[in-house]
Amino acid sequence: MNKSVLIIDAPEENFSAERFVSLVVGSFPEMAFRVATQRDGSGPGVADAGAIFGFAQHFSEGMLTAAKSLKWIQTFTTGVDALLRLKSLRKEVIVTSLRGVHGPQMSELTFLHMLALCRNYPSLLDNQRNRVWERNAVPTLAGKTVVIFGVGAIASALARRCKAFDMTVVGISSSPRPVPDFDRMMARAELLQAAALADFFVVLAPLSPQTQGIIDAKVLGAMKSTAYLINVARGGVCNESDIIAAVRDKRIAGAGLDVFSTTPLPADSPLWNVPGILLTPHVGGLSTTYMEQTVPIVEKNLKCLAENRLGDLVNVIPH
């Protein structure tokens, strides 16, 4: 089996392919690792690569077309919708994700949004800049209900942390089943009923034809006027115009968004200037130890490649 592995460099994601290779190469001396800096397929090593590793959004039609020997793609992301949209992705190429590694940083960003919104932290920063001493009572997370739309590995990590804050946790899943740290599980068909329960409605569902634009005016209208929406999944899952209208009209208390329909968020987007909407620049999955976080899953899959057991790869994504 072809054991040539190409790693796509991604300095914009604070990810060094050279550094990643240094973390794994010692365990797999039989592998031929190369680094790709060009994503149009013109770089060396593409045509004969048996496996290509990279962030899902960095694969291109040109690279997949040029990769004639490709059998396996390992993404450095949980979401793979950008990769699956490429027409040059052949059915026989196995795609695996890094499902399970983003729980700590995604959960912490969600808590940043929840705390900043309910405690109106932007106004505290304004007061500090203006040297204004103003004290106000604020809500606590304790006793609040967080509804999580999309129950996967990240949601499980978030639910565990929410329980530590004495919150009630409700999950919305396309396949409801008992999950640790969730107090209640509801079906996707009960989306509106679940939204009505939320003090914080957290979106963690992957983008798919079934979830495209699913968080719309109807869902926002079902929420309490004191509730907050937080989207750390994919921008396309939420209707941004409906969010703007709901926050401006005070039909919900506010929103925290880390993902957007267009990334980077255009300078002329109305989202920038809506009081009550907190924006972060798609940093939910980032961490200073991200490369180290990826190693256990990737090494497990590399061992399968080394032993000609591609059928045993973990986190396989159907396509």
N, C-alpha and C positions, 0 to 999 in steps of 0.2 A: 504494500500500500504506500502511496505517495506521502512522505513525511516531511515535505517542504511547507513551512508555515510562514506566512506573510503577516506582519503586524502593521496596521495603519497608524502612523504617528498622528497625534492630536494635541498639539501645544495649546490650542484655544480652550481645551478642556482640562488644562493643567495635567496632561497625560503624556508622558514620554515613552515612546515605544522602546527606545534603547534601554531605559531604566526597567521597563517591564520584562524585557528579554533577560536582563541580568538577574531578575528575581526567579526565573523559572529554568533557565538554560542548564544549570548544574544538575537538575533532576532528569534531564532528557538529552543526554549527549548524542543520541542517535538522530535527533531532529535537526533540520537545517532551518534556522530562524533568519528571516530577513526583515528589514524595515521598509515600509512604503511611505513616501512623502507626497507622491502624486496620486490623485484619486480618479484620474481620467483613463486609467488603464495603460498609460504609456510608460510607466516606471518599470524597472527591472524586477524580475521575480514574479510578476503577475501571471504570466501565461502558464508557468509550470507549478504554481502553488496548489498544493492539495487542500490547504486550509488557509483561510484569511480571518484574522481577528481585527475588530475595530468597532467604533461607535456606530450604531445602526444608521444614523443620519449622514455618515461620512462615506457610505458605499455609493457608487455611481453606476449608471448604465454602462459606461465605458469600461470600468473595471470588471464588472461581472461578465461582460461580453468577451473581454480579453482573457479571462481566467478559465481557459479551456479544460484544465485538469482539476478544477475545484470540486471537492466532495463535501466540504463542511465549512460553515461560517459560525464563528463564535463572536457574538456581540458583547460589547462592554456596557450594555444597557439592559434594563428590564423591558422597556417598550421597544418594539421592533417594527412598528407600523411604517416608518419611513423606508425601511429595507423591503418590507413585503410589498410595497407599492411599485417597486422597480420591475419592469417588464422583462428584464434580462435575467432575473432570478429563476433558475431552472428548478423544476419540481423535484428532481432527484438530489439537489443540494440540501443537506441537513442544516437547519438553523437552530442554534442554541443561544439562550440568553443568560443574563446574570441574575435571574430572579432570586431574591433572598438576601442580597448584599446591601441593599439601600435602606434597610429598616431604621438604623440609628439616625442617619442624617435627615431622612425624610420626616421621621417622627419629630425630631427636634425643630425642623423648620415649621412644621404644622403647629407646634406649641408656640413658637415665636409669633406666628400669625394670630393664634387664639389669644395669647396674653396681650399682644400689642393692640389688638382690636378691642377687646373687652375693657382694657384699662386705658384706652385712648392714649397710647404711648406717643403718637405723633404730636399731640398737644403738649405733653410733658417736655418733649424736645424743643418745641417752639418756645415754651416758657423759659427753659434754660437759656436759650439763645438770647431771649429778650429780658433776662434777669427778673422774671415774674415769679413771685412766691404764691402759688395757688394750690390749696389742698382740697381734694374731693374724695368722697367715698366711692369705691369701685366694686364691681361684681367679682366673685371668686369663681374659679373653675369647679370647685367642689360643689357637688349637687347638680351640676349641669348635665345635659344629655348631649353626647356627640353621636351623630349618625354618620356612618362611614359607608359610602357608596363604592363598592368594589372590595371584596374580601379575599385578599391574597396575602403574601408574605409581609409586605409593608404594612398592610392594615392590621395584621396580627401584632406586629411590633408596636404600632401606634396604640392599639387597644390595650396592650399590657401597660403602657405608660399612662394611659388615661385612667386606668383603674387605680394606679398609684396616686392620682390626683382626686380620687373619690368621685369620679364621673360615672354616669350610666352610659354604657356603650351599646349601640344598636347597629347591626350590619345589614346591608342590602346586597343580596347576591343573586345571580342567575340560577344558582343551585344551592338553596339554603340548606345548611347542615350545622350541627353544633360545633362551635369553635371556641377554644379557651379564651377567656377574658371578654367575651361578648355576652351581654345580658339577654339579648334578644336577637333573633335573625329573621329578616323579612325578605320576601321575594321581590324581584325587580318589578313585577306587576303591581306591587304595593308601594311604589316609589312616592306617590303623593301623600299617602298616609304616613310613611316614614318621615318625609320632609317636615310634616306638621309637628313631629315630636322633637325636632332638632333645636337645640340652642346653638350648636355648631354643626353645619352640614359639610363634611369633608369628602371631596371627590378624589378617589384613588382608582377609578375604573380605567382600563386601557381604552384607547381609541379604536373603534371598530365601526362597521356600518350600523350596528345596533345601538351604539352609544353616541354616534355623531349628533351633536346638538341636543342631547337628551335633557340636559339641565337648562330648561327654558323658562318662559314666563309662567307656565302652568306650575312647574315645580317651585319656582321662587314665590309664586302667589300662594302656595300651600304652606310656606314657612311662616313662622311667627314674626311680627314686626321687630322683635328684640333679637332675632337670630342672625347668625353670620354664616356666609358661604365661604369655604376655603377650597381652592382648586390647586392641587399639587400633582395632578395626573397628566393630562394632555389638554391643550387649549381648545381643541375641537370638540371636546365633550360638553363644553358650556357655550351658550349663546351670549357673547359678550355684550351685544346691544341690550339684551334683556336684563343682564346684570346691571349695566349702567342705569337703565330706567328704574329698576327696583330699588337701587341705592339712592338715586336722586329723589325718587318719590317717597322714600322712607318706608317702603313696603318690607324691606329687611334692614337690619341695623348697619350692615356693612359687608365687605368682602375682602378676602386676602387671596391674591393671585400670584402664582409663581410661573404659570405657563399660559401661553397665548396662542391665538389662531395664527399669528405671524410672529416669527422669532428671528432676530431681535424685534421687540415691540417698536413699531415706527414712531418717530418723534411727533407725528401729527395725530397719533391715536388719542381719542377722547378719554381713554382710561387714565392717562397721566394726571388729569385735572379734576377728578371726581372726589370731593371730600367723602371720606368713609370707605374708600377703596385703597388698600395697602398693596403695593407692588414690590415683588422681588424678581431679579433677572434670571429666572430659570436656574436656580442654584440648589434646588432641593436634593439632587443626587450627588452633589459634589462634596468631597471631603479631602483633607490634606493627606489622608492615609488610603485614598481610594485604590491605588494600585495594589497595596498590600491586601485590601479587602477582596479584590478579585481573585487572588492567587488560589485559595482552596478549591473553588469551583473549576477554575481553568485547569489547574493541575490534575484534578480528577478526570476532566475530559481529555487532556493531553495523554494521560495514562491509557485511556481507551484507544486513542489514535495509535500510540506506541505499540499496543497489543492487538491491533487490528480488530477492535471491538466497537465500531462506530454505532452499533445497535444499542450500546449501553451508555451512550452520552446522556448527561443529565440536562434538564431544562430545555428539552426539545420543543420547538414551536411548530405546530402544524401549519402548512401553507400549500 
